Amino acid sequence: MGKLKYAGGGDWYANRTALPNLIAFCNKNISTNFAADEGIVDVGSAELFNYPFVYMTGHGNVTFNTQETANLRKYLIGGGFLHIDDNYGLDKFIRPQMKKVFPELDFVELPANHKIYHQKFKFANGLPKIHEHDNKRPQGFALVYKGKVVCYYSYETDLGNGWEDYGTYPSDTQESRTSALKMGANLVQYALTN
């Protein structure tokens, strides 16, 4: 699994323990065989194509140049999967950048019965709430290209905080952390099998 490095000044490197913990959880629970350490991959790099699942997070500004936009589109159309996790404050920056990648698509909220919520782990109510920011309900948005979710955007839940080492965020319970890891595993399983 890779973590997406991007320009613009936003903290792409946030949630430092999140992806290694998700990798370990997936290797144990859904029989993946990922390397234990996350890869760091630039959005415009050819290395992007070495990762079937790429995670993106942050709080601030994101910019994709023309080459990066084309590279990310090619990656997603070619079978790659991008999970964008709003770590709080990313929304107003990432939406216009992804519109550059897929000008013909809009983010759509996935219903609770979508198969992304019904992989190994079942989430009858859809995306779980993990970390509280603005007392809003969690929403899972997707860019759907030719019938397949190529980009999943978790908003107002902060899954990555839930993947971090237990105790990093004292208000996040062990139950919510487990729920976050299960949801992450569902995203990985969907990305690898659809």
Phi, psi and omega per residue, in radians:
M1 nan 2.586 -3.137
G2 -2.141 2.659 3.000
K3 -1.842 2.297 -3.054
L4 -1.408 2.205 3.066
K5 -1.752 2.247 -3.080
Y6 -2.373 2.870 3.133
A7 -1.640 3.050 3.081
G8 2.011 -0.251 3.110
G9 1.752 -0.143 3.101
G10 -1.253 2.730 -3.067
D11 -1.510 1.330 3.133
W12 -1.026 -0.392 -3.037
Y13 -1.536 0.073 -3.124
A14 -1.061 2.911 3.123
N15 0.978 1.033 -2.992
R16 -1.097 -0.528 -3.118
T17 -1.728 -0.029 -3.014
A18 -1.102 -0.997 -3.024
L19 -1.172 -0.733 3.054
P20 -1.011 -0.653 3.103
N21 -1.198 -0.685 3.094
L22 -1.158 -0.699 3.101
I23 -1.008 -0.843 -3.138
A24 -1.081 -0.719 3.140
F25 -1.119 -0.775 -3.140
C26 -1.146 -0.766 3.126
N27 -1.044 -0.610 -3.127
K28 -1.408 -0.632 -2.943
N29 -1.876 -0.393 3.130
I30 -2.212 0.336 2.992
S31 1.075 0.548 2.998
T32 -1.397 2.956 -3.135
N33 -2.342 0.874 -3.135
F34 -1.299 2.594 2.965
A35 -1.027 2.535 -3.037
A36 -1.133 -0.544 -3.126
D37 -1.688 2.501 3.077
E38 -1.216 2.642 2.964
G39 -1.646 2.595 3.030
I40 -1.861 2.181 -3.040
V41 -2.333 2.258 3.089
D42 -1.262 2.457 -3.088
V43 -1.038 -0.496 -3.120
G44 -1.672 0.082 -3.044
S45 -1.522 2.589 3.027
A46 -1.141 -0.384 3.119
E47 -1.082 -0.373 3.135
L48 -0.932 -0.613 -3.047
F49 -1.295 -0.100 3.075
N50 -1.470 -0.103 -3.061
Y51 -2.050 2.081 3.107
P52 -1.291 -0.334 -3.095
F53 -2.407 2.168 3.133
V54 -2.177 2.361 -3.100
Y55 -1.885 2.372 3.125
M56 -2.275 2.339 3.127
T57 -2.508 -3.124 3.094
G58 2.489 3.043 -3.128
H59 -2.016 -0.314 -2.906
G60 -2.217 -2.597 -2.970
N61 -1.138 2.496 3.083
V62 -2.313 2.331 2.997
T63 -2.371 2.355 3.011
F64 -1.984 2.213 3.040
N65 -1.406 3.136 -3.053
T66 -1.047 -0.769 -3.135
Q67 -1.151 -0.736 3.139
E68 -1.137 -0.704 3.109
T69 -1.048 -0.816 -3.134
A70 -1.136 -0.708 -3.118
N71 -1.141 -0.759 3.140
L72 -1.149 -0.697 3.099
R73 -1.078 -0.808 3.141
K74 -1.059 -0.726 3.118
Y75 -1.072 -0.817 -3.077
L76 -1.249 -0.698 3.096
I77 -1.146 -0.571 -3.082
G78 -1.443 0.076 3.062
G79 2.048 -0.054 3.092
G80 -1.306 2.906 -3.103
F81 -2.383 2.294 3.115
L82 -2.031 2.173 2.991
H83 -1.839 2.013 3.046
I84 -1.717 2.195 -3.118
D85 -2.110 1.906 -3.137
D86 -1.196 1.955 -3.138
N87 -1.502 0.137 3.102
Y88 1.826 1.905 3.112
G89 1.778 0.002 -3.102
L90 -1.448 -0.450 -2.945
D91 -0.911 -0.893 -3.043
K92 -1.198 -0.303 3.128
F93 -1.634 -0.710 -3.017
I94 -1.347 -0.576 -3.114
R95 -1.038 -0.851 3.119
P96 -1.155 -0.537 3.113
Q97 -1.212 -0.716 3.109
M98 -1.235 -0.445 3.049
K99 -1.165 -0.544 3.047
K100 -1.183 -0.626 -3.135
V101 -1.241 -0.770 3.140
F102 -2.247 1.348 -3.116
P103 -1.075 -0.396 -3.086
E104 -1.527 -0.091 -3.078
L105 -2.048 2.685 3.001
D106 -2.146 2.609 3.010
F107 -1.119 2.317 3.077
V108 -2.104 2.472 3.101
E109 -1.352 2.242 3.140
L110 -1.396 2.366 3.101
P111 -1.259 2.812 -3.090
A112 -1.096 -0.359 3.137
N113 -1.564 0.059 3.120
H114 -1.114 2.546 -3.042
K115 -1.152 -0.274 3.068
I116 -1.081 -0.495 3.138
Y117 -1.620 0.047 -3.062
H118 -2.377 0.876 3.007
Q119 -1.560 -2.325 3.111
K120 -1.046 -0.676 -3.118
F121 -1.847 2.381 -3.039
K122 -1.753 2.246 3.075
F123 -2.157 1.535 -3.035
A124 -1.035 -0.507 -3.120
N125 -1.752 0.215 3.140
G126 1.453 -2.651 -3.047
L127 -0.997 2.194 3.136
P128 -1.356 2.681 3.050
K129 -1.518 2.176 -3.095
I130 -1.935 -0.925 -3.025
H131 -2.233 2.310 -3.052
E132 -1.568 2.319 3.028
H133 -2.154 -1.114 -3.004
D134 -2.103 0.346 3.128
N135 1.008 0.654 3.085
K136 -1.917 2.744 3.135
R137 -1.281 2.617 3.095
P138 -1.242 2.530 3.112
Q139 -2.354 2.388 3.066
G140 -1.946 1.969 -3.137
F141 -1.827 2.734 3.134
A142 -2.479 2.624 2.859
L143 -1.764 2.116 -3.069
V144 -1.927 2.022 -3.116
Y145 -1.976 2.051 -3.125
K146 0.888 0.786 3.039
G147 1.491 -0.063 -3.103
K148 -2.043 2.391 3.022
V149 -1.242 2.040 3.114
V150 -1.816 -0.351 3.123
C151 -2.473 2.214 3.090
Y152 -2.012 2.294 -3.068
Y153 -2.114 1.905 3.123
S154 -1.598 2.198 -3.001
Y155 -2.240 2.396 3.121
E156 1.060 0.658 3.040
T157 -2.497 -0.655 3.087
D158 1.095 1.087 3.129
L159 -0.966 -0.707 -3.100
G160 -1.033 -0.601 3.054
N161 -1.088 -0.660 3.124
G162 -1.220 -0.450 3.110
W163 -1.391 -0.331 -3.082
E164 -1.109 2.879 3.103
D165 -0.878 2.410 -3.138
Y166 -1.045 2.326 -3.121
G167 1.725 -0.208 3.109
T168 -1.046 -0.721 3.088
Y169 -2.104 1.733 -3.028
P170 -0.974 -0.480 -3.132
S171 -1.342 -0.250 3.106
D172 -1.512 2.126 -3.088
T173 -1.390 2.883 3.040
Q174 -1.078 -0.605 3.104
E175 -1.108 -0.789 -3.134
S176 -1.195 -0.606 3.102
R177 -1.114 -0.771 3.108
T178 -1.091 -0.725 3.108
S179 -1.071 -0.735 3.125
A180 -1.098 -0.769 -3.139
L181 -1.137 -0.694 3.097
K182 -1.110 -0.720 3.113
M183 -1.150 -0.706 3.073
G184 -1.059 -0.736 3.099
A185 -1.090 -0.658 3.065
N186 -1.069 -0.740 3.123
L187 -1.085 -0.763 3.132
V188 -1.116 -0.793 -3.124
Q189 -1.097 -0.739 3.092
Y190 -1.066 -0.808 -3.092
A191 -1.058 -0.625 -3.073
L192 -1.473 -0.298 -3.023
T193 -2.089 -0.014 -3.133
N194 -2.111 nan nan
